[in-house]
Every structure is written in C-alpha cells, then in structure tokens.
Amino acid sequence: MRTQPVRLVRTYAAALVLMFLGACNGCRATDAERAARERAEIEKRIRDSTALMPYRALKLTVRANGEPDAPEEIELLWKTLEETRALPEKPLTDEQALRAARSYLDLGIAFYKARKLLQTRDEDEFPLLWTKWMPEQPPLLPGYDAGQEHAFLASIWLLFDLADRGKRLPASDLVFYELARATPQPSWPPGLRVAVQASRGVSFCGAGYHYAAEEELTAFLSETEALPVEGFPVFQGTTREQSRETILATGYFLRAWNRMGLERERAAEDDIERGLHSLEKLGVENELVWWGWAFLHFRRENYDESAKYLDKLADSPYLGARERQEVRASAEEMRQHGDKLPIFLQTRAAVILAQALIARAGGLEPLLVTVLGAERAKQVYGPIAWMDRVRQGVERIDPAKLVRDEADVTLDKVREAGGKGLDALKQRLGGGTKATAESGPP
C-alpha cells in the first residue's frame, strides 16, 4: 500500500526535473543571439581602440593633404609624415634605428595631439587613397567608391598579417574598422560583395568571434554557390570556372577552421570534404590538400594514412623551420594513434597553411599582380608598404602612455634619453618603466 505514494513522489520528481531541463534549454542562447553579442563586442572594440587613433590620423592626413578644405593641422602632420619616406625599410645600424625611432615618435605624438581633429573630421570627406596615389589612372574597379577601398584595405592588412605572422603587430582592429565601413552596395561587382563577407568571416574567426564568423562564412558560401559563372573574376592565367572552384574551396576550408573553434568537428569534416572536392576539380596539389586529407584520415581513424600526408606537408619548402618541426611532431604522434594533435587546432593550422600558400605564390606582390595586373600592382604595393611601415613604427610606441604622459613630454626631453633604438625612448616616455608593444591595448 505504501508503494503508491512512493511512485507518485518519483513521478512528481521526474516531472519537475523535465520541467527544469526544459526551462534551461529555453534559456540557452541560440547561435544567432551569441553572434549578435559578438558583433556588439566588435563594435565596442572599434569605438574603444586606442591603436586606431594613429591609423585613422595617418589615413586622414594622406587623403586630406593638398585639399582646399583640409584642416589646418594637416599641413604639419603631412610634413612630419613625409620624413618617414626617407627611412630605410629595415634599419641596419644603431644610428638608423635611433633615427627611425625618433621619427616615428615625432609622428606618434603629432597624431595623438590631433585626436580632437578626428572627432570633427572624417577621412571619407576627402578623395580616395587611389585618387591621391594614382590621379591619372582609371578607377581600380568599376564604380570604385570609399566602401570598396575600405574593403580592399581590409583584405590587404589581413594578407600582411598572414604573410609575416609573429614579426609584426597584428592588424585586427584596423581590419574591423575598415570592414565596418565596407558596406556592400547593389552596384558593386558580385564577387566583391561576397569577398567582404569572406573577409569578415576570416577576421572574426581569427579574433575568436566564432559565432559571428559562422554567419558571415555561411552567407558567403551560400551566395557564392548561387552566383552564375559569369559573376566570377578572371585572374591572370585562370578561367571563371577555375576562379569559382578556388573561391569555394577557400570558403569551405575557412568555415571548417571556424567550426573547429566551435568544437563542431563533424561539420568541419563535411566542409573539408567539399573543399577537397573543389580542389580536385582544379587538379591542385598543395599544402591545403595534404592537410585536408590528413585531417579526414585522422577523423576516420586511418592514422598511418594521416601521418603520410603530414609527412608531405612537413617536407614542403614553403613552411618555416619551426612549422616543419611542429608538423613532423604531429606525424609521429599520429603514428602512435594520438587522439588530439596540436597541428589540427584551428588557429595554428590556418596560420601555417596561409603562410605556406602565400609563400608558394611568391609573396604579396605576385598576389597583387595576379589580381590587379603587373603595372597596377607595382603602383599599389609601394604606397601600401610605406603605410604599413609607418603604422608598425608608430604603433610600437605604447599609445596609452603617450596619451597619459603627453602633457609632460616634449620632444627635447625624449631626445635627451640617449641610448639606442625605440626601447630607450619609450622607457623615458614611461617615466623610467620599460614599455613593450604588448603593454598597449589589444
């Protein structure tokens, strides 16, 4: 007779548990909600970024120089900026290093003093960089406008970072800034519109915003699949069909890496298979193919086959010594049936392969030649490389300390610091505390 109350209690308890679990499931954020939160974080990051201030001042100076409605401050900024053109690309002596440090410090202080100017004037009020650099040349693309130029620069900074990772300050905030202004318009070529989605996906993924990246990369792939062949560009030595398959393969591999960041390896496996299928149509045999097959064999527990592809990847002359060592270590672990290998971690694998593919293409200049043609690539690369050197030089000064100590710092005091290179100058700026590039904002 006592069993019935006990059963009732158990039934009620089970019902309560189910209701609780249902309520919890209802409270779990959806992918779309998480992506929206990540996008809000990115917007806040752009607003709060101290590193963006000198970059925006640099672009405003270049675009406004010589214009009749340019602010008065631009003339002085341009004069200080022009002095950096004479600096060697890589200082070879202590004296050259000190001279470069002083020039970039002068420029950094000038940019930060002009920060109020950025509150009232915007770079897009003035002619495009392309117009300033190549006034006699036709537009870079049909209907070339400010949005297209922002999209182009975002792609360039991404490529610069990938080609020389670890030896430069990352450009994440710059890429976010440029992409925020690169709103695709109906008049844009279809290939350019989807390229902006791809760039957003890559940059979001690299910065750890995986849900926002998933949205962008999925939209990119859907629109690319739907585009007619006529909508794809013809690069040097390729057909439209080949361009389509190359772009699709790249998109599927990018989404696969992002899905690894979401710990959705089964979905990542599907994307890699699709990417390999596109590359097979092209008859491509490169680092991306070897890594893709290594991953698929790993997922299917064909460890010996996976190790063979990793060996091929490690033998690539386009990998650096450190990367070769890392891949070889992964191959050896694979032969012992390791269940989680460092080389398959999303971010690291993406960086290694991107560097290898850029090196295989011959570097950034040949890539620009493929996209723009030899003459235009030569015209574009020089000014962009100079802007990048200026950006790197200025950003290696700790912006937070410059802002905080600006009232107490004069160039004469800084130059009394003596010593060699930027460290001594930055140390004086910080009141005797050694500063590093890492001590600034992200």
FENKAPE-V737738 format. One record per pair of residues at least 12 apart in sequence whose C-alpha atoms are under 7 Angstrom apart, sorted by sequence separation. I is the first residue (numbers start at 1). J is the second residue. D is the distance in whole Angstrom. If there is no record, write none. Layout:
BEGIN
I	J	D
I	J	D
END
This chain:
BEGIN
201	213	4
229	241	6
232	244	6
256	268	4
294	306	4
330	342	7
365	377	7
61	74	6
65	78	7
87	100	6
200	213	7
201	214	7
256	269	7
276	289	7
293	306	7
294	307	7
314	327	6
330	343	6
157	171	6
314	328	6
414	428	6
201	216	5
256	271	5
294	309	5
414	429	7
61	77	7
200	216	6
201	217	5
256	272	6
276	292	7
293	309	7
294	310	6
327	343	6
365	381	7
61	78	6
310	327	6
311	328	6
128	146	7
157	175	7
198	216	7
253	271	6
291	309	7
84	103	7
197	216	5
198	217	6
252	271	5
253	272	6
290	309	5
291	310	7
197	217	7
252	272	6
272	292	6
290	310	7
311	331	6
154	175	5
179	200	7
310	331	6
124	146	7
198	220	6
252	274	7
253	275	6
290	312	7
291	313	7
197	220	5
252	275	5
290	313	6
154	178	6
307	331	5
153	178	7
154	179	6
250	275	7
81	107	6
194	220	5
249	275	4
287	313	6
80	107	6
151	178	6
221	248	7
248	275	7
249	276	7
269	296	7
307	334	6
150	178	5
151	179	6
307	335	6
150	179	6
194	223	7
249	278	5
323	352	7
397	426	7
401	430	6
194	224	7
221	251	6
248	278	7
249	279	6
150	181	6
151	182	5
172	203	7
303	334	6
304	335	6
150	182	5
246	278	7
303	335	6
77	110	7
245	278	5
246	279	7
147	181	6
148	182	6
217	251	7
245	279	7
303	337	6
147	182	4
147	183	6
319	356	5
398	435	7
217	255	6
318	356	5
398	436	7
398	437	6
191	231	6
242	282	7
397	437	7
400	440	6
190	231	6
191	232	6
214	255	7
318	359	6
396	437	5
398	439	7
399	440	6
191	233	7
318	360	6
398	440	5
155	199	6
214	258	7
143	188	7
151	196	6
210	258	6
210	261	7
210	262	7
205	258	6
54	108	7
57	111	6
54	111	5
54	112	7
63	123	7
53	115	7
60	122	7
64	126	6
60	123	5
63	126	6
59	123	7
63	127	6
63	128	6
288	353	6
63	129	6
287	353	6
63	132	7
261	346	6
260	346	6
258	346	7
257	346	5
52	173	7
52	174	6
46	173	6
46	176	7
46	177	6
236	370	5
235	370	6
235	371	6
206	347	7
38	209	6
39	212	7
38	212	6
35	211	5
34	211	6
35	212	4
31	211	6
162	351	7
162	354	6
163	355	5
162	355	6
163	358	6
169	392	7
108	394	5
104	393	6
105	394	7
104	394	5
101	421	6
101	422	5
98	420	6
98	421	5
97	421	5
98	422	7
94	420	6
94	421	7
55	391	6
51	395	7
51	399	7
50	399	7
50	441	7
END
